[in-house]
């Protein structure tokens, strides 16, 4: 497998969000593409997000409170409550879902 690509409208804004959230540097930049390391990239698309993601990232952490505080500070929003005391769905600033999970 080569990696995961997230479709976004605001390429620079979402690259800043994901770069800070995941503590990853931008490793490649093109007009409509930004890579955050070898296995995650963002691709500019013209259409807005309209439905639930079919694929999402699970971000596993040893410090759930710190991870959700960081996500919130960067502009993410929770979707509902925590499930099974193990994971919670979140949305990035454009609505792309991801989960914060307790390790």
Beta strands, then each sheet from edge to edge (+ up, - down):
strand 1: 4-8
strand 2: 28-30
strand 3: 33-35
strand 4: 40-44
strand 5: 57-61
strand 6: 77-83
strand 7: 87-91
strand 8: 97-102
sheet 1: 1+ 4+ 3- 2+
sheet 2: 5+ 8+ 7- 6+
end
